[in-house]
Amino acid sequence: MFDAVFNNLPYLLGGFLTNVQLAAFALAGGLFLGALVGLGRISKRPWVYHPVTAYVNFLRNIPLILVIFWVYFVMPILTGRSMDPFISAAVSFVVFEATYFGEIFRAGFQTISRDLVSAAYSTGLTYRQTATHILVPIAFRRMLPSLITQSIITFQDTSLAYVIGLQEMVRRTTIVDSIEVRSIQLYSFVAILFFVICFIGSRISLHYEEKSRKAKVL
Amino acid sequence: MIEIKNVSKWFGDFQVLVDIDEVVERGQKVVICGPSGSGKSTLLRCINGLEPYQKGEIVVDGVSLSDPTTNLYKLREKLGMVFQRFELYPHMTVMRNITLAPMKVRKKSRPEAEKKAMELLERVGIPDKASAFPANLSGGQQQRVAIARALAMEPACMMFDEPTSALDPEMIQEVLEVMIGLAKDGMTMLVVTHEMGFAREVADEIIFMDAGRIVERGSGDEFFKNPKSQRTKDFLGQILK
């Protein structure tokens, strides 16, 4: 009953690999930029705080699909050369997800007491050293469940890159479907695959939530 | 070592420090006491450059904090600080807590930093806790680690902000003993505390603060035997009860 899926399995899974790769870039870049955004959001310097806050507010209030289109169509005009859909999508995701990860980091930073930061400074650590060794690691651990949840959403959203012609799984499924005309089984397969991956992710998130509740180490 | 000249500080309209004058000589031990909200902690934070002040001047080891070119990070290396709630880094072992600043700020090698950290842990009496995480230590042990962490940067002066007020009674003594040991070794100390036994034993000078002002100051004995102001008498009456 899954004949159309099996006949095109390598092609479809190849598309899925693209989703995974895109998600990997989005998460690595989004977490790094997100940590910086989070630091900007708690900054006492107005010239840091206001631009970062404007960036976050702007991107959190427009749909991701618009960002994907915008980067794909506008970036070539700005840079003067056409962009590979994968790179374009990766840039869109990093820029977009960084605002969400940034707000999670901000919440994490706000759980850290003022005196803990003072203690770090009082040993002579600089702002940068304090951010790298104290603030970001603590916020990361404390916010791990939320970060994983947002990562799952990011993974699901990678399928949106099909709108700029990226050969990810949903895009390839529509191509296979137009030849084989087996919509139900093809899209069911895609749904199952996404579900399995994301369900595992949400279990991992739950695990860390329980763990931190029990241990209350942080 | 530390000169505070006519320092005032406001939080908005509220004046937290009013014309504070104080000199702490090298090797001197000064205890600051007073009711909560009297500006004691704020004063320590100002000396360490953690809070700005609006009037007057603070000079640490010849370097003025009012000077905009002063590198506060460098200055803080000279001043160790211990906080009421320990403030150990919760995601690091005791060893890492102590070695972080020597390795990152002083660029010491790991073996060198760890050797020094072990010596300090011996000194505060918990060498066996090097690989433990802060959450698995008692309050008294955590505070002793915090003292070791501050000492690891070899500060010229140690500042304590109510180091025993978050501790269970049976743990206060173990922390005070470490502090008395430091005092006997000649460390310059500025201690905000209500432990009057400690004050009597080590303090060269006791300062009483209320509502942002230094109300009274005196040597240990003088302060307890003949408090001059009524405010000091009331306060001592309450805490020595």
Chai-1 contact restraints between the chains, C-beta under 6 A:
chainA,res_idxA,chainB,res_idxB,connection_type,confidence,min_distance_angstrom,max_distance_angstrom,comment,restraint_id
A,D115,B,F83,contact,1.0,0.0,6.0,A-B,restraint_1
A,D115,B,E87,contact,1.0,0.0,6.0,A-B,restraint_2
A,L116,B,E87,contact,1.0,0.0,6.0,A-B,restraint_3
A,S118,B,L50,contact,1.0,0.0,6.0,A-B,restraint_4
A,A119,B,F83,contact,1.0,0.0,6.0,A-B,restraint_5
A,A119,B,E87,contact,1.0,0.0,6.0,A-B,restraint_6
A,S122,B,N48,contact,1.0,0.0,6.0,A-B,restraint_7
A,S122,B,R76,contact,1.0,0.0,6.0,A-B,restraint_8
A,S122,B,M81,contact,1.0,0.0,6.0,A-B,restraint_9
A,T123,B,A101,contact,1.0,0.0,6.0,A-B,restraint_10
A,T123,B,M153,contact,1.0,0.0,6.0,A-B,restraint_11
A,G124,B,Y73,contact,1.0,0.0,6.0,A-B,restraint_12
A,G124,B,R76,contact,1.0,0.0,6.0,A-B,restraint_13
A,G124,B,E77,contact,1.0,0.0,6.0,A-B,restraint_14
A,G124,B,A101,contact,1.0,0.0,6.0,A-B,restraint_15
A,G124,B,V105,contact,1.0,0.0,6.0,A-B,restraint_16
A,G124,B,M153,contact,1.0,0.0,6.0,A-B,restraint_17
A,L125,B,A101,contact,1.0,0.0,6.0,A-B,restraint_18
A,T126,B,Y73,contact,1.0,0.0,6.0,A-B,restraint_19
A,Q129,B,K104,contact,1.0,0.0,6.0,A-B,restraint_20
A,I134,B,Y89,contact,1.0,0.0,6.0,A-B,restraint_21
A,P137,B,H91,contact,1.0,0.0,6.0,A-B,restraint_22
A,I138,B,H91,contact,1.0,0.0,6.0,A-B,restraint_23
A,R141,B,H91,contact,1.0,0.0,6.0,A-B,restraint_24
A,V217,B,A135,contact,1.0,0.0,6.0,A-B,restraint_25
A,L218,B,P90,contact,1.0,0.0,6.0,A-B,restraint_26
